Amino acid sequence: MRNKKLRMARLEKDMTQEDLADAVGVTRQTIGLIEAGNYNPTLKLCISICKVLDKTLDELFWGGENNE
Amino acid sequence: MNNIKDERIIMEKWKIESNAYKLVLSILVTTVLIQQFFLNSDLKEYAGELIAIILATAYQAYCHVKKGIGTGEKENLKEILTSSVFVSLGGATFLFFIGGMTKPKEIIINVAIIFILNFVVRYVIDFFTKKKQTEIDKLIDED
């Protein structure tokens, strides 16, 4: 399931996948795979991403109409 | 936050290394069986492989016990006994058809050894695993 919410939140912050990856300490491919829905991140990484993007876990990772 | 290592890469590496370990262990077991039953080699010739297998499996069992995941939480004596019977019957079949062991006395002795070894090892692992699980339970209760 693609994570459109994450992608939108990242773009709102005007960040590239590389920027977000650097900020949370992972590779760009990992962020790409999370957005593409091909990798389930651990809660620790989810929280790190939320902190960087100023969002809550619900807003980014809980199912909804923006995830497909 | 930059000190977080990429969990995906770590997980993928663990999976690959775990598969490589299984592959190496399978190859070692196969070579030992071939040398023992098909080439009739002397124990000295495959002692190295045998020691490697024993050490690797002992380490694996030790780590499992240490983490409290050696056996299932609901495993009991009856299940250990049943599985030991099946393992020794499997061993007997293997010894008869592949090992070329035809004398009933030899087979009975070997089956008894397999049964006792399997039972004792599983019982000990189960005993210490349950002990560790109790310790973990106490930690959870204290919190």
Backbone of each chain as ProteinMPNN parsed JSONL, in Angstrom:
{"seq_chain_A": "MRNKKLRMARLEKDMTQEDLADAVGVTRQTIGLIEAGNYNPTLKLCISICKVLDKTLDELFWGGENNE", "coords_chain_A": {"N_chain_A": [[0.846, -1.209, 0.0], [0.739, 2.072, -1.026], [2.255, 4.904, 0.505], [0.891, 7.747, 0.519], [0.45, 9.837, 2.194], [2.787, 10.246, 3.618], [4.511, 11.01, 1.601], [3.263, 13.391, 0.766], [3.495, 14.944, 3.11], [6.227, 15.166, 3.277], [6.782, 16.614, 0.959], [5.411, 18.933, 1.565], [7.069, 19.989, 3.463], [9.064, 20.67, 1.885], [11.099, 18.864, 1.269], [13.478, 16.551, -0.019], [13.604, 13.031, -0.82], [16.106, 12.213, -0.129], [16.884, 14.215, 1.694], [15.124, 13.752, 3.825], [15.858, 11.16, 4.43], [18.505, 11.532, 5.289], [17.998, 13.06, 7.54], [16.738, 11.281, 9.278], [18.517, 9.258, 9.432], [18.716, 7.08, 7.632], [18.907, 5.262, 4.475], [18.295, 6.748, 1.182], [16.895, 4.994, -0.388], [15.435, 3.483, 1.445], [13.51, 5.305, 2.406], [12.208, 5.75, -0.009], [11.189, 3.178, -0.479], [9.427, 2.936, 1.671], [7.557, 4.913, 1.071], [6.639, 3.853, -1.278], [5.336, 1.717, -0.333], [6.57, -0.682, 0.0], [8.089, -1.434, 2.112], [7.867, -2.034, 5.552], [8.323, 0.135, 8.067], [10.031, 0.172, 11.299], [8.619, 0.957, 14.524], [10.244, 2.769, 15.784], [11.589, 4.06, 13.674], [9.388, 5.166, 12.373], [8.539, 7.023, 14.287], [10.744, 8.73, 14.314], [10.598, 9.776, 11.714], [8.128, 11.081, 11.874], [8.732, 13.066, 13.76], [10.604, 14.621, 12.379], [9.046, 15.541, 10.266], [7.103, 16.939, 11.57], [4.624, 15.738, 12.248], [1.958, 13.531, 13.378], [1.915, 10.052, 14.394], [-0.503, 8.905, 13.654], [-1.312, 10.627, 11.639], [0.527, 10.128, 9.608], [0.951, 7.339, 9.358], [-1.31, 5.793, 9.899], [-3.999, 4.011, 8.489], [-5.945, 5.31, 5.738], [-7.792, 7.518, 3.515], [-5.77, 8.556, 1.969], [-3.864, 6.698, 1.675], [-3.019, 4.117, -0.465]], "CA_chain_A": [[0.0, 0.0, 0.0], [1.566, 3.289, -1.143], [2.021, 5.865, 1.577], [0.817, 9.084, -0.084], [0.494, 10.831, 3.281], [4.189, 10.518, 3.915], [5.051, 11.758, 0.45], [2.692, 14.751, 0.82], [4.08, 15.642, 4.258], [7.626, 15.457, 2.917], [6.779, 17.69, -0.033], [4.978, 20.149, 2.281], [8.271, 20.497, 4.152], [10.022, 20.956, 0.822], [12.245, 17.971, 1.463], [13.606, 15.433, -0.958], [13.75, 11.748, -0.111], [17.483, 12.227, 0.388], [16.893, 15.082, 2.885], [14.432, 13.047, 4.912], [16.693, 10.008, 4.784], [19.638, 12.043, 6.076], [17.497, 13.55, 8.823], [16.397, 10.166, 10.18], [19.642, 8.32, 9.488], [18.586, 5.875, 6.794], [19.271, 5.558, 3.087], [17.19, 7.275, 0.373], [16.104, 3.848, -0.868], [14.495, 3.064, 2.496], [12.383, 6.245, 2.366], [11.498, 5.449, -1.258], [10.446, 1.923, -0.314], [8.305, 3.183, 2.607], [6.545, 5.662, 0.307], [6.061, 2.958, -2.292], [4.597, 0.667, 0.373], [7.276, -1.959, -0.116], [8.824, -1.734, 3.345], [7.199, -1.604, 6.781], [9.345, 0.6, 9.009], [9.788, -0.097, 12.716], [7.982, 2.085, 15.218], [11.314, 3.732, 16.065], [11.803, 4.864, 12.466], [8.149, 5.932, 12.149], [8.555, 8.163, 15.212], [11.775, 9.66, 13.823], [10.063, 10.453, 10.521], [7.075, 11.99, 12.348], [9.365, 14.219, 14.42], [11.215, 15.471, 11.349], [8.006, 16.151, 9.423], [6.121, 17.588, 12.471], [3.318, 15.067, 12.109], [1.769, 12.452, 14.354], [1.906, 8.708, 13.79], [-1.82, 8.757, 13.028], [-1.373, 11.407, 10.391], [1.38, 9.576, 8.545], [1.016, 5.889, 9.172], [-2.566, 5.08, 10.1], [-4.704, 3.874, 7.215], [-6.911, 6.358, 5.412], [-8.061, 7.654, 2.079], [-4.575, 8.952, 1.22], [-2.993, 5.534, 1.478], [-3.662, 3.194, -1.382]], "C_chain_A": [[0.876, 1.252, 0.0], [1.233, 4.263, -0.02], [2.067, 7.29, 1.007], [0.932, 10.168, 0.979], [1.928, 11.235, 3.586], [4.807, 11.38, 2.82], [4.58, 13.214, 0.489], [3.346, 15.567, 1.944], [5.524, 16.04, 3.964], [7.687, 16.625, 1.94], [6.351, 19.018, 0.593], [6.167, 20.818, 2.97], [9.375, 20.849, 3.159], [11.309, 20.131, 0.983], [12.276, 16.923, 0.365], [13.693, 14.142, -0.133], [15.126, 11.676, 0.557], [17.555, 13.049, 1.681], [16.278, 14.351, 4.085], [15.276, 11.863, 5.397], [17.871, 10.443, 5.665], [19.183, 12.438, 7.481], [17.194, 12.412, 9.797], [17.474, 9.082, 10.224], [19.434, 7.018, 8.754], [18.992, 6.237, 5.364], [18.037, 6.07, 2.326], [16.276, 6.132, -0.094], [15.066, 3.411, 0.168], [13.273, 3.983, 2.505], [11.533, 5.974, 1.122], [10.635, 4.21, -1.125], [9.259, 2.101, 0.637], [7.19, 3.903, 1.847], [5.856, 4.774, -0.731], [5.265, 1.82, -1.658], [5.266, -0.685, 0.296], [8.122, -2.302, 1.102], [8.048, -1.188, 4.535], [8.235, -1.156, 7.79], [9.016, 0.201, 10.444], [9.163, 1.148, 13.334], [9.008, 3.19, 15.485], [11.547, 4.656, 14.86], [10.573, 5.722, 12.158], [8.161, 7.197, 13.016], [9.585, 9.199, 14.746], [11.255, 10.456, 12.635], [9.008, 11.489, 10.935], [7.682, 13.251, 12.969], [9.939, 15.18, 13.386], [10.136, 16.207, 10.545], [6.921, 16.877, 10.24], [4.711, 17.03, 12.289], [3.181, 14.017, 13.203], [1.789, 11.115, 13.622], [0.593, 8.467, 13.049], [-1.853, 9.427, 11.663], [-0.577, 10.757, 9.257], [1.201, 8.076, 8.291], [-0.277, 5.126, 9.433], [-3.351, 5.103, 8.794], [-5.723, 4.995, 6.979], [-7.035, 6.507, 3.923], [-6.814, 8.03, 1.263], [-3.57, 7.82, 1.054], [-3.703, 4.581, 0.539], [-2.733, 2.028, -1.736]], "O_chain_A": [[1.663, 1.464, 0.923], [0.072, 4.422, 0.356], [3.108, 7.948, 1.006], [1.434, 11.263, 0.722], [2.233, 12.411, 3.785], [5.525, 12.343, 3.087], [5.361, 14.142, 0.28], [3.703, 16.729, 1.752], [5.978, 17.115, 4.356], [8.53, 17.513, 2.069], [6.843, 20.082, 0.219], [6.255, 22.043, 3.046], [10.468, 21.267, 3.541], [12.425, 20.634, 0.853], [11.237, 16.469, -0.115], [13.837, 14.175, 1.089], [15.276, 11.147, 1.658], [18.202, 12.64, 2.645], [16.828, 14.336, 5.186], [15.39, 11.604, 6.595], [18.186, 9.793, 6.662], [19.873, 12.191, 8.47], [17.374, 12.564, 11.005], [17.354, 8.106, 10.965], [19.911, 5.969, 9.187], [19.37, 7.374, 5.082], [16.899, 5.866, 2.749], [15.057, 6.284, -0.181], [13.955, 3.017, -0.186], [12.139, 3.514, 2.6], [10.304, 5.969, 1.186], [9.496, 4.18, -1.591], [8.208, 1.492, 0.439], [6.019, 3.544, 1.966], [4.668, 4.922, -1.018], [4.601, 1.053, -2.355], [4.625, -1.716, 0.498], [8.793, -3.334, 1.129], [7.622, -0.033, 4.534], [8.966, -1.99, 8.325], [7.861, -0.076, 10.767], [9.177, 2.233, 12.752], [8.694, 4.378, 15.422], [11.682, 5.87, 15.011], [10.703, 6.869, 11.731], [7.84, 8.289, 12.549], [9.322, 10.401, 14.782], [11.45, 11.67, 12.56], [8.987, 12.611, 10.43], [7.205, 14.361, 12.733], [9.783, 16.396, 13.498], [10.313, 17.373, 10.189], [5.943, 17.369, 9.678], [3.738, 17.778, 12.189], [4.154, 13.659, 13.867], [1.693, 11.058, 12.396], [0.578, 7.898, 11.957], [-2.349, 8.875, 10.681], [-0.966, 10.832, 8.092], [1.289, 7.612, 7.155], [-0.328, 3.918, 9.205], [-3.357, 6.108, 8.083], [-6.285, 5.547, 7.925], [-6.464, 5.732, 3.155], [-6.782, 7.858, 0.045], [-2.554, 7.971, 0.375], [-4.878, 4.275, 0.738], [-3.115, 1.146, -2.505]]}, "seq_chain_B": "MNNIKDERIIMEKWKIESNAYKLVLSILVTTVLIQQFFLNSDLKEYAGELIAIILATAYQAYCHVKKGIGTGEKENLKEILTSSVFVSLGGATFLFFIGGMTKPKEIIINVAIIFILNFVVRYVIDFFTKKKQTEIDKLIDED", "coords_chain_B": {"N_chain_B": [[19.704, 12.466, 15.533], [20.976, 11.372, 13.464], [22.52, 9.189, 14.052], [21.146, 6.841, 13.801], [21.147, 3.634, 12.47], [20.546, 2.308, 9.222], [17.734, 0.534, 9.401], [16.45, -1.164, 7.597], [18.482, -2.107, 5.911], [20.064, -3.406, 7.787], [18.307, -5.412, 8.656], [17.899, -6.811, 6.239], [20.497, -7.721, 5.808], [20.788, -9.396, 8.021], [18.92, -11.358, 7.398], [20.037, -12.445, 5.072], [22.499, -13.352, 6.07], [21.583, -15.192, 7.923], [20.369, -17.065, 6.238], [22.63, -17.875, 4.864], [24.036, -19.088, 6.932], [22.333, -21.242, 7.494], [22.596, -22.604, 5.102], [25.346, -23.278, 5.087], [25.431, -24.933, 7.347], [23.703, -26.992, 6.526], [25.175, -28.023, 4.39], [27.428, -28.929, 5.757], [26.29, -30.929, 7.415], [25.352, -32.67, 5.452], [27.78, -33.432, 4.243], [29.001, -34.753, 6.354], [27.211, -36.9, 6.743], [27.441, -38.195, 4.277], [30.148, -38.906, 4.291], [30.163, -40.571, 6.526], [28.216, -42.616, 6.047], [28.256, -43.36, 3.324], [30.855, -43.249, 2.299], [32.159, -44.553, 4.198], [34.067, -43.403, 5.915], [36.715, -42.784, 8.293], [36.178, -41.658, 11.644], [37.961, -39.642, 12.344], [38.424, -38.337, 9.963], [36.219, -36.763, 9.401], [35.896, -35.315, 11.637], [36.353, -32.604, 12.118], [34.27, -31.241, 10.739], [32.144, -32.312, 12.136], [32.586, -31.331, 14.733], [32.304, -28.606, 14.217], [29.573, -28.507, 13.538], [28.387, -29.363, 15.951], [29.289, -27.355, 17.737], [28.158, -25.055, 16.558], [25.378, -25.596, 16.665], [25.091, -25.901, 19.4], [25.728, -23.35, 20.306], [23.666, -21.92, 19.108], [21.439, -23.066, 20.422], [22.033, -22.298, 23.049], [21.868, -19.48, 22.864], [19.176, -19.19, 22.164], [17.941, -20.179, 24.468], [18.875, -18.328, 26.321], [17.521, -16.073, 25.551], [15.004, -16.812, 26.089], [13.523, -18.17, 24.186], [13.738, -20.771, 23.491], [11.991, -22.99, 23.405], [8.502, -23.61, 22.708], [6.007, -21.795, 24.563], [4.027, -23.385, 25.608], [4.949, -25.932, 25.543], [5.159, -29.268, 26.713], [6.013, -32.08, 28.848], [4.898, -34.329, 27.639], [4.758, -33.669, 24.949], [7.467, -33.386, 24.381], [8.326, -35.991, 24.794], [6.818, -37.341, 22.812], [7.833, -36.157, 20.461], [10.46, -36.985, 20.659], [10.166, -39.729, 20.336], [9.292, -39.835, 17.668], [11.523, -38.719, 16.382], [13.488, -40.636, 16.997], [12.391, -42.851, 15.719], [12.512, -41.992, 13.095], [15.254, -41.82, 12.894], [15.893, -44.533, 13.141], [14.774, -45.554, 10.793], [16.338, -44.214, 8.941], [18.878, -45.26, 9.571], [18.473, -47.944, 8.926], [17.676, -48.021, 6.161], [19.424, -46.259, 4.781], [21.808, -46.139, 6.193], [22.529, -48.768, 6.209], [22.301, -50.502, 8.329], [21.502, -53.495, 9.673], [21.266, -55.337, 11.697], [19.138, -56.149, 14.348], [19.787, -55.661, 17.058], [21.804, -53.717, 16.942], [20.396, -51.624, 15.761], [18.417, -51.137, 17.699], [19.979, -50.293, 19.875], [21.139, -47.948, 18.815], [18.825, -46.464, 18.259], [17.868, -46.145, 20.822], [19.898, -44.564, 21.897], [19.624, -42.258, 20.303], [17.04, -41.514, 21.066], [17.316, -41.014, 23.855], [19.304, -38.983, 23.865], [18.012, -36.962, 22.342], [15.736, -36.531, 23.923], [16.826, -35.724, 26.416], [18.333, -33.412, 25.701], [16.298, -31.749, 24.652], [14.653, -31.583, 26.874], [16.286, -30.29, 28.746], [16.764, -27.86, 27.419], [14.134, -26.923, 27.306], [13.565, -26.694, 30.054], [15.372, -24.67, 30.962], [14.617, -22.608, 29.277], [11.996, -22.103, 30.103], [12.54, -21.203, 32.642], [13.866, -18.823, 32.071], [11.805, -17.494, 30.776], [10.09, -17.15, 32.927], [11.589, -15.345, 34.423], [11.496, -13.129, 32.706], [8.766, -12.654, 32.768], [8.504, -11.841, 35.424], [9.885, -9.419, 35.354], [8.196, -7.939, 33.719], [5.928, -7.863, 35.323], [6.889, -6.371, 37.464], [7.141, -3.867, 36.312]], "CA_chain_B": [[19.003, 11.371, 14.873], [21.787, 10.828, 12.385], [23.244, 7.987, 14.441], [20.329, 5.646, 13.551], [21.607, 2.876, 11.306], [19.394, 1.952, 8.389], [17.178, -0.73, 9.886], [16.112, -2.056, 6.478], [19.721, -2.75, 5.465], [20.471, -4.337, 8.86], [17.383, -6.565, 8.593], [18.185, -7.585, 5.025], [21.772, -8.41, 6.021], [20.528, -10.489, 8.974], [18.226, -12.435, 6.677], [21.013, -13.079, 4.17], [23.473, -14.092, 6.884], [20.879, -16.331, 8.507], [20.228, -18.066, 5.177], [23.971, -18.399, 4.582], [24.344, -19.986, 8.045], [21.556, -22.473, 7.277], [23.198, -23.281, 3.949], [26.627, -23.863, 5.513], [25.122, -26.026, 8.263], [23.15, -28.097, 5.733], [26.277, -28.622, 3.635], [28.255, -29.672, 6.712], [25.559, -32.144, 7.812], [25.349, -33.566, 4.296], [29.114, -34.02, 4.039], [29.241, -35.722, 7.442], [26.413, -38.103, 6.468], [28.037, -38.888, 3.125], [31.408, -39.532, 4.718], [29.919, -41.64, 7.498], [27.42, -43.757, 5.577], [28.516, -43.787, 1.943], [32.291, -43.446, 2.058], [32.671, -45.297, 5.362], [35.307, -42.761, 6.381], [37.035, -42.853, 9.708], [35.677, -40.479, 12.373], [38.999, -38.598, 12.319], [38.381, -37.612, 8.69], [35.162, -35.745, 9.365], [35.755, -34.78, 13.006], [36.295, -31.133, 12.034], [32.898, -30.857, 10.359], [31.255, -32.707, 13.238], [32.794, -30.364, 15.828], [31.696, -27.334, 13.777], [28.109, -28.65, 13.649], [28.034, -29.426, 17.375], [29.495, -26.027, 18.336], [27.184, -24.099, 16.002], [24.039, -25.873, 17.192], [25.112, -25.634, 20.847], [25.678, -21.886, 20.444], [22.298, -21.531, 18.734], [20.551, -23.473, 21.515], [22.35, -21.457, 24.199], [21.313, -18.132, 22.629], [17.723, -19.294, 22.226], [17.579, -20.329, 25.886], [19.199, -17.055, 26.979], [16.484, -15.095, 25.201], [13.698, -17.363, 26.473], [12.76, -18.594, 23.002], [14.217, -22.111, 23.143], [10.857, -23.847, 23.056], [7.207, -22.939, 22.814], [5.602, -21.557, 25.951], [3.11, -24.424, 26.09], [5.52, -27.266, 25.35], [5.204, -30.022, 27.964], [6.756, -33.339, 28.839], [4.269, -35.261, 26.701], [5.174, -33.266, 23.603], [8.897, -33.691, 24.236], [8.405, -37.451, 24.652], [6.277, -37.708, 21.498], [8.759, -35.767, 19.397], [11.649, -37.839, 20.773], [9.821, -41.029, 19.742], [9.29, -39.666, 16.215], [12.913, -38.504, 15.925], [14.226, -41.903, 17.044], [11.866, -43.727, 14.664], [13.109, -41.464, 11.864], [16.662, -42.241, 12.941], [15.932, -45.974, 12.876], [14.501, -45.717, 9.36], [17.536, -43.747, 8.232], [19.972, -46.207, 9.791], [18.15, -49.2, 8.25], [17.639, -47.9, 4.703], [20.577, -45.542, 4.218], [23.033, -46.509, 6.927], [22.835, -50.177, 5.98], [22.351, -51.207, 9.605], [20.428, -54.491, 9.578], [21.139, -56.143, 12.929], [18.152, -55.527, 15.259], [20.42, -55.197, 18.3], [22.483, -52.451, 16.619], [19.373, -50.587, 15.53], [17.775, -50.816, 18.988], [20.937, -49.508, 20.676], [21.243, -46.61, 18.219], [17.548, -45.758, 18.461], [17.818, -45.769, 22.25], [20.823, -43.429, 22.076], [18.992, -41.073, 19.677], [15.899, -41.134, 21.907], [17.794, -40.426, 25.126], [19.964, -37.702, 23.568], [16.999, -35.989, 21.929], [14.884, -36.214, 25.065], [17.594, -34.96, 27.428], [18.652, -32.073, 25.172], [15.062, -30.942, 24.571], [14.161, -31.342, 28.234], [17.164, -29.276, 29.361], [16.469, -26.58, 26.746], [12.799, -26.51, 27.752], [13.655, -26.328, 31.471], [16.025, -23.362, 31.11], [13.806, -21.608, 28.561], [10.861, -21.744, 30.972], [13.127, -20.421, 33.733], [14.114, -17.486, 31.52], [10.487, -16.883, 30.531], [9.581, -16.718, 34.237], [12.33, -14.122, 34.758], [10.941, -12.043, 31.875], [7.423, -12.374, 33.314], [8.681, -11.078, 36.672], [10.27, -8.062, 34.945], [6.987, -7.275, 33.199], [5.052, -7.619, 36.481], [7.443, -5.277, 38.264], [6.85, -2.597, 35.634]], "C_chain_B": [[19.849, 10.694, 13.801], [22.503, 9.525, 12.737], [22.42, 6.711, 14.249], [20.885, 4.935, 12.314], [20.38, 2.444, 10.517], [18.886, 0.558, 8.749], [16.869, -1.713, 8.767], [17.354, -2.825, 6.021], [20.175, -3.78, 6.504], [19.62, -5.607, 8.803], [17.687, -7.447, 7.383], [19.484, -8.368, 5.189], [21.595, -9.586, 6.97], [19.89, -11.678, 8.256], [19.207, -13.207, 5.793], [22.0, -13.925, 4.967], [22.841, -15.331, 7.521], [20.715, -17.446, 7.477], [21.571, -18.708, 4.845], [24.373, -19.408, 5.665], [23.62, -21.325, 7.864], [22.166, -23.303, 6.154], [24.488, -23.989, 4.353], [26.375, -25.077, 6.415], [24.577, -27.242, 7.499], [24.256, -28.808, 4.969], [27.151, -29.469, 4.566], [27.58, -30.989, 7.113], [25.58, -33.151, 6.672], [26.716, -34.229, 4.116], [29.427, -35.062, 5.125], [28.486, -37.021, 7.162], [27.009, -38.908, 5.31], [29.31, -39.618, 3.542], [31.174, -40.719, 5.646], [29.254, -42.862, 6.864], [27.749, -44.239, 4.166], [30.0, -44.056, 1.678], [32.947, -44.266, 3.161], [33.999, -44.725, 5.882], [35.479, -42.938, 7.882], [36.558, -41.563, 10.385], [36.671, -39.306, 12.316], [38.872, -37.732, 11.069], [37.3, -36.541, 8.647], [34.913, -35.128, 10.756], [35.615, -33.26, 13.004], [34.891, -30.643, 11.745], [31.931, -31.131, 11.512], [31.358, -31.724, 14.41], [32.141, -29.028, 15.476], [30.182, -27.381, 13.932], [27.678, -28.593, 15.115], [28.175, -28.052, 18.024], [28.44, -25.026, 17.855], [25.794, -24.329, 16.591], [23.974, -25.618, 18.709], [25.002, -24.13, 21.102], [24.257, -21.374, 20.166], [21.321, -21.843, 19.875], [20.765, -22.586, 22.741], [21.718, -20.07, 24.052], [19.783, -18.143, 22.708], [17.242, -19.355, 23.68], [17.754, -18.994, 26.613], [18.125, -15.995, 26.72], [15.076, -15.594, 25.552], [12.852, -17.812, 25.296], [13.183, -19.996, 22.544], [13.122, -23.061, 22.722], [9.572, -23.027, 23.181], [6.775, -22.831, 24.27], [4.771, -22.708, 26.517], [3.659, -25.837, 25.907], [5.58, -27.996, 26.7], [5.924, -31.353, 27.763], [6.222, -34.317, 27.786], [4.72, -34.956, 25.257], [6.645, -33.588, 23.349], [9.087, -35.195, 24.013], [7.953, -37.88, 23.258], [7.282, -37.37, 20.395], [10.025, -36.62, 19.437], [11.397, -39.211, 20.148], [9.884, -40.923, 18.217], [10.713, -39.496, 15.664], [13.67, -39.834, 15.937], [13.705, -42.9, 16.003], [12.437, -43.3, 13.299], [14.561, -41.888, 11.758], [16.81, -43.713, 12.6], [15.726, -46.248, 11.388], [15.733, -45.344, 8.547], [18.673, -44.764, 8.345], [19.745, -47.508, 9.012], [18.294, -49.068, 6.735], [18.891, -47.25, 4.111], [21.88, -45.965, 4.894], [23.424, -47.96, 6.767], [22.939, -50.996, 7.262], [21.194, -52.215, 9.633], [20.231, -55.308, 10.858], [20.192, -55.44, 13.911], [18.784, -54.936, 16.528], [21.087, -53.837, 18.094], [21.476, -51.31, 16.48], [18.745, -50.164, 16.852], [18.703, -49.936, 19.845], [21.005, -48.077, 20.144], [19.978, -45.79, 18.411], [17.437, -45.283, 19.91], [18.716, -44.564, 22.516], [20.191, -42.152, 21.511], [17.856, -40.564, 20.567], [16.373, -40.409, 23.171], [18.428, -39.055, 24.885], [18.942, -36.616, 23.246], [16.146, -35.548, 23.115], [15.617, -35.325, 26.073], [17.85, -33.53, 26.938], [17.397, -31.204, 25.16], [14.523, -30.615, 25.959], [14.963, -30.227, 28.902], [16.87, -27.897, 28.753], [15.125, -26.04, 27.232], [12.823, -25.998, 29.194], [14.232, -24.907, 31.623], [15.27, -22.254, 30.373], [12.66, -21.133, 29.451], [11.343, -20.878, 32.141], [13.333, -18.978, 33.275], [12.789, -16.756, 31.282], [9.871, -16.378, 31.837], [10.269, -15.427, 34.669], [11.773, -12.921, 33.999], [9.561, -11.637, 32.404], [7.511, -11.52, 34.568], [9.016, -9.625, 36.355], [9.043, -7.276, 34.481], [6.073, -6.909, 34.361], [5.534, -6.435, 37.311], [7.147, -3.917, 37.651], [5.386, -2.228, 35.804]], "O_chain_B": [[19.516, 9.621, 13.298], [23.026, 8.837, 11.86], [22.921, 5.614, 14.5], [21.068, 5.543, 11.259], [19.306, 2.24, 11.082], [19.519, -0.453, 8.444], [16.998, -2.926, 8.936], [17.296, -4.03, 5.775], [20.611, -4.878, 6.157], [20.134, -6.722, 8.89], [17.727, -8.673, 7.489], [19.579, -9.522, 4.772], [22.177, -10.65, 6.759], [20.261, -12.832, 8.469], [19.212, -14.437, 5.765], [22.302, -15.06, 4.598], [23.478, -16.377, 7.642], [20.897, -18.623, 7.79], [21.656, -19.908, 4.581], [24.969, -20.444, 5.37], [24.203, -22.393, 8.051], [22.246, -24.528, 6.235], [24.702, -25.151, 4.008], [27.019, -26.116, 6.266], [24.945, -28.38, 7.791], [24.284, -30.036, 4.901], [27.559, -30.576, 4.215], [28.224, -32.037, 7.144], [25.798, -34.342, 6.892], [26.804, -35.431, 3.868], [30.03, -36.101, 4.857], [29.036, -38.111, 7.32], [27.073, -40.137, 5.358], [29.524, -40.78, 3.197], [31.871, -41.731, 5.576], [29.665, -43.998, 7.104], [27.539, -45.41, 3.851], [30.354, -44.968, 0.931], [34.121, -44.626, 3.078], [34.917, -45.463, 6.237], [34.53, -43.201, 8.621], [36.54, -40.501, 9.761], [36.276, -38.142, 12.25], [39.172, -36.539, 11.102], [37.436, -35.536, 7.949], [33.877, -34.514, 11.009], [34.853, -32.698, 13.79], [34.382, -29.745, 12.417], [31.047, -30.333, 11.824], [30.35, -31.337, 15.001], [31.507, -28.396, 16.32], [29.571, -26.42, 14.4], [26.741, -27.882, 15.477], [27.295, -27.624, 18.771], [27.9, -24.251, 18.644], [25.11, -23.378, 16.971], [22.949, -25.182, 19.232], [24.279, -23.693, 21.997], [23.727, -20.524, 20.882], [20.493, -21.013, 20.248], [19.805, -22.171, 23.391], [21.111, -19.551, 24.989], [19.174, -17.22, 23.25], [16.284, -18.688, 24.068], [16.908, -18.585, 27.408], [17.861, -15.138, 27.563], [14.087, -14.892, 25.34], [11.624, -17.838, 25.377], [13.013, -20.363, 21.381], [13.296, -23.849, 21.793], [9.571, -21.907, 23.692], [7.131, -23.667, 25.101], [4.793, -22.981, 27.717], [2.939, -26.82, 26.088], [5.998, -27.42, 27.704], [6.373, -31.691, 26.667], [6.984, -35.031, 27.134], [5.017, -35.857, 24.472], [7.023, -34.006, 22.255], [9.882, -35.622, 23.176], [8.618, -38.681, 22.602], [7.55, -38.185, 19.512], [10.597, -36.944, 18.396], [12.281, -39.788, 19.515], [10.447, -41.79, 17.549], [11.059, -40.053, 14.622], [14.41, -40.134, 15.0], [14.473, -43.698, 15.466], [12.793, -44.136, 12.469], [15.041, -42.264, 10.689], [17.72, -44.106, 11.87], [16.422, -47.074, 10.799], [16.123, -46.04, 7.609], [19.338, -45.089, 7.362], [20.692, -48.104, 8.501], [18.948, -49.892, 6.095], [19.358, -47.659, 3.048], [22.912, -46.125, 4.243], [24.529, -48.352, 7.144], [23.579, -52.047, 7.288], [20.029, -51.817, 9.618], [19.17, -55.893, 11.076], [20.409, -54.282, 14.266], [18.384, -53.875, 17.007], [20.97, -52.933, 18.921], [21.666, -50.208, 16.995], [18.561, -48.972, 17.102], [18.262, -48.963, 20.457], [20.938, -47.116, 20.911], [20.032, -44.591, 18.686], [16.977, -44.174, 20.185], [18.348, -43.657, 23.262], [20.217, -41.101, 22.151], [17.719, -39.363, 20.798], [15.885, -39.329, 23.503], [18.138, -38.091, 25.594], [18.989, -35.512, 23.789], [15.868, -34.362, 23.293], [15.089, -34.308, 26.521], [17.615, -32.564, 27.664], [17.427, -30.057, 25.606], [14.006, -29.524, 26.198], [14.4, -29.337, 29.539], [16.744, -26.903, 29.469], [14.993, -24.854, 27.533], [12.184, -24.996, 29.516], [13.663, -24.062, 32.314], [15.284, -21.098, 30.798], [12.382, -19.938, 29.548], [10.657, -19.951, 32.572], [13.014, -18.034, 33.998], [12.667, -15.561, 31.55], [9.221, -15.333, 31.868], [9.63, -14.526, 35.21], [11.597, -11.84, 34.562], [9.23, -10.454, 32.48], [6.716, -10.601, 34.767], [8.503, -8.708, 36.997], [8.88, -6.101, 34.812], [5.513, -5.814, 34.405], [4.748, -5.619, 37.793], [6.928, -2.936, 38.363], [4.949, -1.191, 35.304]]}, "name": "protein", "num_of_chains": 2, "seq": "MRNKKLRMARLEKDMTQEDLADAVGVTRQTIGLIEAGNYNPTLKLCISICKVLDKTLDELFWGGENNEMNNIKDERIIMEKWKIESNAYKLVLSILVTTVLIQQFFLNSDLKEYAGELIAIILATAYQAYCHVKKGIGTGEKENLKEILTSSVFVSLGGATFLFFIGGMTKPKEIIINVAIIFILNFVVRYVIDFFTKKKQTEIDKLIDED"}
